[in-house]
Amino acid sequence: MINEPILTCSPSHPLTIWFSYNYRIAVVEEGVFDRGEVAHAINLFDMNAKYADVITTEAAVSYLSSANEAPGE
């Protein structure tokens, strides 16, 4: 099994489904929201503790940029 993160914007596939297939999941903190700030913070904390790595946009862009580089660059 490939252990590479998956990027998805699909609300029809909750992260628990990807987690159940043993995928490594990253949630971009600035890319998700909730109705209230407290609920948002609690949900991010819960996701980070159980199912995914909560990362910043900067970290996601950096990862994707490095993934596009050819080996040895």
C-alpha positions as CSV (number, residue, x, y, z in Angstrom):
1,M,0.0,0.0,0.0
2,I,1.3,3.5,-0.8
3,N,1.7,5.6,2.2
4,E,1.3,9.0,0.5
5,P,-1.2,11.7,1.6
6,I,-4.3,12.2,-0.4
7,L,-5.8,15.6,-1.2
8,T,-9.5,15.7,-1.6
9,C,-12.2,18.4,-1.5
10,S,-15.0,15.8,-1.6
11,P,-17.5,16.2,1.2
12,S,-18.9,12.8,0.2
13,H,-15.8,11.0,1.4
14,P,-15.3,11.8,5.1
15,L,-11.7,11.4,6.3
16,T,-12.7,8.4,8.5
17,I,-13.3,6.4,5.3
18,W,-9.7,7.2,4.0
19,F,-8.4,6.5,7.5
20,S,-10.1,3.1,7.5
21,Y,-8.1,2.2,4.3
22,N,-4.9,3.1,6.2
23,Y,-4.2,6.3,4.1
24,R,-2.1,9.0,5.6
25,I,-4.4,12.1,5.8
26,A,-3.6,15.8,6.0
27,V,-6.3,18.4,6.7
28,V,-5.4,22.0,5.7
29,E,-6.5,24.0,8.7
30,E,-7.4,27.1,6.6
31,G,-9.3,24.9,4.1
32,V,-12.1,23.8,6.4
33,F,-14.6,25.6,8.5
34,D,-17.3,25.2,11.0
35,R,-20.2,27.4,12.1
36,G,-18.5,28.6,15.2
37,E,-14.8,29.2,16.2
38,V,-15.0,27.0,19.2
39,A,-16.5,24.1,17.3
40,H,-14.0,24.6,14.6
41,A,-11.1,24.4,17.0
42,I,-12.5,21.3,18.8
43,N,-13.1,19.5,15.5
44,L,-9.6,20.2,14.3
45,F,-8.2,19.0,17.6
46,D,-10.2,15.8,17.4
47,M,-9.2,15.1,13.8
48,N,-5.5,15.8,14.6
49,A,-5.7,13.5,17.6
50,K,-7.5,10.6,15.9
51,Y,-7.4,10.6,12.1
52,A,-5.3,13.2,10.4
53,D,-2.4,15.6,10.5
54,V,-3.8,19.1,10.7
55,I,-1.4,21.3,8.7
56,T,-1.2,24.9,7.5
57,T,-1.6,26.0,3.9
58,E,2.1,26.8,3.8
59,A,3.0,23.3,4.8
60,A,0.6,21.8,2.2
61,V,2.0,24.0,-0.6
62,S,5.5,23.1,0.4
63,Y,4.8,19.4,0.4
64,L,3.1,19.6,-3.0
65,S,5.9,21.7,-4.4
66,S,8.5,19.1,-3.3
67,A,6.4,16.2,-4.6
68,N,6.5,17.8,-8.1
69,E,10.3,17.9,-8.1
70,A,12.2,15.2,-9.9
71,P,14.4,13.0,-7.7
72,G,17.8,14.6,-7.3
73,E,16.7,18.2,-7.9
